[in-house]
Amino acid sequence: MTPAVYLAQDPTLSDFGHDPWWIALIKIVVAFVFAVLATLLGVWFERRVVGFMQVRPGPNQVGPLGLLQTLADGLKMAFKEDILPKAADKVVYFFAPTISVICAVTALAVIPFGPMVSMFGHQTPLQVTDVPVAVLVILAASSMGIYGIVLGGWASGSTYPLLGGLRSSAQMISYEVAMGLSIVAVFMTAGTMSTSGIVAAQAGSDRSVSLGGFDLFAPGWYAILLLPSFIIYAISAVGETNRAPFDLPEAESELVAGFMTEYSSLKFALFMLAEYVNMVTVSAVATTLFLGGWRAPWPISIWSGANEGWFGLIWFFAKVILLVFVFVWLRGTLPRLRYDQFMRLGWRVLLPINLVWILALAGIRVLQKEDSQAVRWSIIGGALVVILLIALLWPDRKRRPDVTLQEQVDQRPQGSFPLPPMDLVVPPSPRARRGVAERQPANVGGGPAAVIDATPTEEKEG
């Protein structure tokens, strides 16, 4: 299928806003139901996969293959006692989980699930809406979700939830910077911030490459063309969703359950719903921005009808499930990082690499559009000079020489607290002789009693 045929199937911004109100309502309800079902199936999927990794069956009793186990757990949670902490701010405590869920579901409104289809006789795209800055809407919704976590931790009136909320906010804000910069490369390459436009741009980048007389298909997925951006986005997405190995806000060994410590019943279920919806949302965004969206992967895309009608839903959900599996895989294999290691990774590794990659990509695009060879060589020379200066001015981190304990003792300031000698030998206990005498058996035969020498070994040797 040629790029022209590809683009003919893609919805554009002009296709939105013309649906009857009831079709728009149907798409909104379906998107919300998808979020709830994704949570129910996501919990079951995670428990089954982790059980397989740990050589155990996982949930397999309630319903076929244990599919109803999550529903049973949800019903049990709904009938649990709803405990309200005495020191809690009741209004904020109640609305905090709701804020997290609303922000998580809002991002699904601009995700394209498929091409133009016929729905009750009306041609409509499989997408709730699209705007020229749709990706910024997703980033804004995920940023607003931080308020639900912070307010929930603060309103609980307890120490552990407050610390978990502060840690979660710092973590999500830090990794949102890296995530946003990784998406900048997609904007520069696609030339648009519309999600449907980015899917169409990836389809238009497909081409055939001749190698050894054979024509090989080269997909235009940005996960291949912009591999550094895809890797940074994937790492940032794990940190953004507070999933293992970056689940520091919920570290049981440090914070009990983090910001959810004082929540129970349906409020706890809402926070859990928001977490899994966020995981599905970042997977759907990665599918849209880097994996070609709802379009069929190669070699299925060779079939001319693979990207028509409702088939797009199949390819889209398959890619999302694959990315969710990666989340579960990481949880089952990697240990939790320390907080300082995690923050250092975000600010001192991902952020500099992202900035250098964006500058390099911008330079490459300028060189592609420049016809003059002199200007091209001037840009390349300037870039090399900048790289050389950065390498020369980069601070050299030298390890301090090891200082022995004796040197530390000798160099202590005058008038400091006296230190005991380092070769101190613990003296023998004065109770040792008496204890041995008390344990000496009585002389039953009337003969001379055996004398036990209770002198410590150190005194004998002396």
Secondary structure as GFF3:
##gff-version 3
##sequence-region A 1 462
A	DSSP	alpha_helix	3	8	.	.	.	ID=ss1
A	DSSP	three_ten_helix	13	15	.	.	.	ID=ss2
A	DSSP	alpha_helix	21	53	.	.	.	ID=ss3
A	DSSP	three_ten_helix	64	66	.	.	.	ID=ss4
A	DSSP	alpha_helix	69	78	.	.	.	ID=ss5
A	DSSP	alpha_helix	90	106	.	.	.	ID=ss6
A	DSSP	three_ten_helix	107	110	.	.	.	ID=ss7
A	DSSP	beta_strand	116	119	.	.	.	ID=ss8
A	DSSP	beta_strand	122	125	.	.	.	ID=ss9
A	DSSP	alpha_helix	134	155	.	.	.	ID=ss10
A	DSSP	alpha_helix	159	190	.	.	.	ID=ss11
A	DSSP	alpha_helix	195	204	.	.	.	ID=ss12
A	DSSP	beta_strand	207	211	.	.	.	ID=ss13
A	DSSP	beta_strand	214	218	.	.	.	ID=ss14
A	DSSP	alpha_helix	222	225	.	.	.	ID=ss15
A	DSSP	alpha_helix	227	240	.	.	.	ID=ss16
A	DSSP	three_ten_helix	248	250	.	.	.	ID=ss17
A	DSSP	alpha_helix	252	255	.	.	.	ID=ss18
A	DSSP	three_ten_helix	258	260	.	.	.	ID=ss19
A	DSSP	alpha_helix	265	290	.	.	.	ID=ss20
A	DSSP	three_ten_helix	300	302	.	.	.	ID=ss21
A	DSSP	alpha_helix	311	333	.	.	.	ID=ss22
A	DSSP	alpha_helix	339	345	.	.	.	ID=ss23
A	DSSP	pi_helix	346	350	.	.	.	ID=ss24
A	DSSP	alpha_helix	351	369	.	.	.	ID=ss25
A	DSSP	alpha_helix	373	393	.	.	.	ID=ss26
A	DSSP	alpha_helix	405	410	.	.	.	ID=ss27
A	DSSP	alpha_helix	431	438	.	.	.	ID=ss28
A	DSSP	alpha_helix	457	461	.	.	.	ID=ss29
###
